[in-house]
Amino acid sequence: MIEGTLKVEWANRDRPTDTPRYWLTFTANAAQLRRGAQRKVIIGRESLLEYLLGIEAATLLPAQQWLLEIHEAGHLLLERTRFTEEQYKPFRPVS
């Protein structure tokens, strides 16, 4: 497992009528990886909810609360997030 901090940002919050686009930026603990921040893009609210349900044995209620927080504040920070190598693969270096 790779542990670190996951930041979810509503990238197009300034256009609320558009399909939501989210940037997920994961920064692994320095002791595990030295690759720096990695990013993944998710499009659509349902896709994000499905993704959140797939991490860390999240249940529907916390995932829905996270989604509400993202839409109220524009972002969410989840510390001590754990990914398997397979879950981590789609992330790419932040440029």
Salt bridges, closest charged atoms under 4 A:
GLU3 OE1 - ARG82 NE 3.29
ASP14 OD1 - ARG15 NH1 3.60
ASP18 OD2 - ARG15 NE 2.85
GLU86 OE1 - LYS89 NZ 3.41
